[in-house]
Amino acid sequence: MVAVLQTVVYDEFRKYIEFDELLPTQGNIVFMLYDYAEGETDRAGRFQLKLDRVVATSHNSLMMGALYRTPPPKAEFCKKILDNLRQ
């Protein structure tokens, strides 16, 4: 599986779920990370993208990182659900 993400999005994702970062040849999930090339636009004025880096992980590592993440306190969890239901 390949996912193309902006580097800042990937970095934010990593704050919430810890998982192993592997070489691209060692994982079965590959993240292709990009940034905008500052000051570089095409003729239509669209920003150009530049590849930042390629990072891989395993499905197992990603799943376990999400599964065993420390859950929020029950009261906070229930409040968030009730707040969303009231909207």
C-alpha positions in Angstrom: 0.0 0.0 0.0 1.3 3.5 -0.8 0.1 6.7 0.8 1.1 10.1 -0.5 1.1 12.7 2.3 2.3 16.1 3.0 5.2 15.9 5.5 3.4 18.1 8.1 0.4 15.8 8.0 2.6 12.7 8.5 4.4 14.4 11.4 1.1 15.2 13.1 -0.1 11.6 12.5 3.0 10.3 14.2 2.2 12.4 17.3 -0.9 10.2 17.8 0.2 6.8 16.7 3.7 5.3 17.3 4.9 2.8 14.8 8.2 1.5 13.4 9.8 3.4 10.5 11.5 1.0 8.2 13.4 1.2 4.9 11.0 1.2 1.9 12.3 -2.3 1.0 11.4 -3.7 4.4 7.7 -2.6 4.8 4.4 -3.3 3.3 3.0 0.2 3.8 5.0 3.0 2.2 4.5 6.7 2.9 5.7 9.1 0.2 6.1 12.4 1.9 6.2 15.7 0.0 6.5 19.4 0.6 5.8 22.4 -1.5 8.8 23.8 -3.3 9.0 27.4 -2.0 8.8 30.0 -4.7 8.4 27.5 -7.5 5.2 27.6 -9.5 4.2 26.4 -12.9 2.9 28.6 -15.7 -0.6 28.4 -14.2 0.6 29.5 -10.9 0.3 26.2 -9.1 2.9 25.4 -6.5 5.3 22.6 -7.4 5.7 19.6 -5.1 9.0 18.1 -4.1 9.6 14.6 -2.6 10.7 15.0 0.9 11.4 11.3 1.8 10.0 7.8 1.6 9.2 6.0 4.8 7.8 2.5 5.2 6.2 0.6 8.0 4.5 -2.7 8.5 0.8 -3.2 8.7 1.3 -5.0 12.0 3.3 -2.1 13.5 0.7 0.5 12.4 -2.2 -1.6 13.7 -0.5 -2.3 17.0 0.5 1.3 17.5 -3.2 2.4 17.0 -4.6 -0.5 19.0 -2.4 0.0 22.1 -2.5 3.7 22.2 -3.3 5.1 25.6 -7.1 5.8 25.6 -8.5 9.1 27.0 -10.3 9.0 30.4 -13.8 7.5 30.1 -15.5 10.7 31.2 -13.7 12.7 28.5 -14.5 10.1 25.9 -18.2 10.1 26.8 -18.4 13.9 26.9 -16.9 14.1 23.4 -19.5 11.6 22.0 -22.4 13.4 23.7 -21.2 16.8 22.5 -21.1 15.5 18.9 -24.6 14.0 19.2 -26.0 17.3 20.4 -24.7 19.2 17.3 
